[in-house]
């Protein structure tokens, strides 16, 4: 942002320096100097990965910490002491658990084997 103050051109900028994730499950928040981003491969751990112990809905929040600096009349940038913490609105994460099974049954030999038979639920 650039503005004029007391006849001087003043530029002010806020630089994000830390991201703190609250996963909403009572675990310690995770502070990180990296914001996270798109995942290139599925199911790969990232700097913002988290493992939930239980299924359910969790309010996940993020607080971004900014450091400020200013410049007067295009001079050098001067740091503003301290940081400003800006929380985002939490979003709800639905956490599910699934079970995978390797199937070695031959349904022709054992029609009662796991995953053999009618895939439709009959009422």
C-alpha positions as CSV (number, residue, x, y, z in Angstrom):
1,X,0.0,0.0,0.0
2,X,1.3,3.5,-0.8
3,X,-0.1,6.6,0.7
4,X,0.9,10.2,1.4
5,X,1.5,11.2,5.0
6,X,2.6,14.7,6.1
7,X,3.6,15.4,2.5
8,X,5.8,12.2,2.2
9,X,5.1,9.2,0.0
10,X,5.0,6.2,2.4
11,X,4.8,2.6,1.2
12,X,3.8,-0.1,3.7
13,X,3.8,-3.8,3.1
14,X,2.8,-6.8,5.2
15,X,4.9,-10.0,4.5
16,X,3.5,-13.4,5.7
17,X,6.1,-15.1,7.8
18,X,4.3,-17.9,9.6
19,X,1.2,-20.1,9.2
20,X,-0.4,-21.7,12.3
21,X,-2.9,-24.5,11.7
22,X,-5.4,-25.5,14.3
23,X,-6.8,-28.8,13.2
24,X,-9.8,-28.6,15.7
25,X,-9.2,-31.9,17.4
26,X,-7.5,-30.6,20.6
27,X,-4.0,-31.4,19.3
28,X,-1.2,-28.7,19.5
29,X,-1.4,-26.2,16.7
30,X,1.2,-26.6,14.0
31,X,3.3,-23.5,13.2
32,X,5.1,-23.5,10.0
33,X,7.2,-21.1,7.9
34,X,5.6,-22.6,4.8
35,X,1.9,-22.0,3.8
36,X,1.3,-25.4,2.2
37,X,0.0,-25.8,-1.3
38,X,-1.3,-28.2,-4.0
39,X,-0.3,-31.8,-3.6
40,X,1.5,-33.3,-6.6
41,X,1.0,-36.9,-5.7
42,X,-1.9,-38.4,-3.7
43,X,-1.2,-39.6,-0.1
44,X,2.2,-38.0,0.4
45,X,3.1,-36.3,3.6
46,X,3.4,-32.5,3.5
47,X,4.6,-29.8,5.9
48,X,1.0,-29.3,6.9
49,X,0.0,-33.0,7.2
50,X,-2.1,-34.0,10.2
51,X,-3.4,-37.4,11.3
52,X,-6.8,-37.4,13.1
53,X,-7.4,-40.1,15.8
54,X,-11.1,-40.2,15.3
55,X,-13.6,-39.7,12.5
56,X,-16.0,-36.7,12.7
57,X,-16.3,-33.1,11.8
58,X,-13.6,-30.7,12.8
59,X,-13.4,-26.9,12.6
60,X,-9.9,-26.3,11.0
61,X,-8.5,-22.8,11.4
62,X,-5.5,-21.0,10.1
63,X,-3.8,-18.0,11.6
64,X,-1.3,-16.1,9.3
65,X,1.4,-14.0,11.0
66,X,2.7,-11.0,9.2
67,X,5.7,-8.7,9.7
68,X,5.4,-5.2,8.5
69,X,7.9,-2.8,6.9
70,X,7.7,0.7,5.4
71,X,9.6,2.9,3.1
72,X,9.5,6.7,2.9
73,X,10.0,8.4,-0.5
74,X,11.3,5.2,-2.1
75,X,14.0,4.9,0.6
76,X,15.1,1.6,2.2
77,X,12.6,-0.7,3.8
78,X,12.4,-0.3,7.6
79,X,11.0,-3.1,9.7
80,X,8.0,-2.5,11.9
81,X,8.5,-4.2,15.3
82,X,6.3,-7.2,16.2
83,X,3.9,-9.3,14.1
84,X,0.2,-9.2,13.4
85,X,-1.7,-12.4,13.6
86,X,-4.7,-12.6,11.3
87,X,-7.0,-15.6,11.8
88,X,-9.1,-17.0,9.0
89,X,-12.6,-18.3,9.3
90,X,-12.5,-22.0,10.3
91,X,-13.7,-24.5,7.7
92,X,-15.3,-27.8,8.5
93,X,-13.3,-31.0,7.6
94,X,-15.2,-34.2,7.5
95,X,-12.8,-37.0,8.6
96,X,-13.6,-40.5,7.5
97,X,-11.8,-43.8,8.0
98,X,-11.8,-46.5,5.4
99,X,-10.6,-50.1,5.4
100,X,-9.0,-51.7,2.4
101,X,-8.7,-55.4,1.9
102,X,-6.8,-57.4,-0.6
103,X,-9.0,-60.0,-2.0
104,X,-7.5,-63.4,-2.8
105,X,-10.8,-65.3,-3.0
106,X,-11.8,-66.9,-6.3
107,X,-15.6,-66.3,-6.3
108,X,-16.1,-69.2,-8.7
109,X,-14.5,-71.6,-6.2
110,X,-15.9,-69.9,-3.0
111,X,-19.1,-67.9,-3.8
112,X,-19.3,-67.0,0.0
113,X,-15.8,-65.3,0.0
114,X,-15.4,-61.7,1.0
115,X,-16.6,-59.4,-1.8
116,X,-18.2,-62.3,-3.7
117,X,-22.0,-62.2,-4.3
118,X,-24.5,-59.5,-5.0
119,X,-23.0,-56.1,-4.6
120,X,-26.4,-54.5,-4.0
121,X,-27.9,-54.2,-0.6
122,X,-31.2,-56.0,-0.4
123,X,-33.9,-54.7,2.0
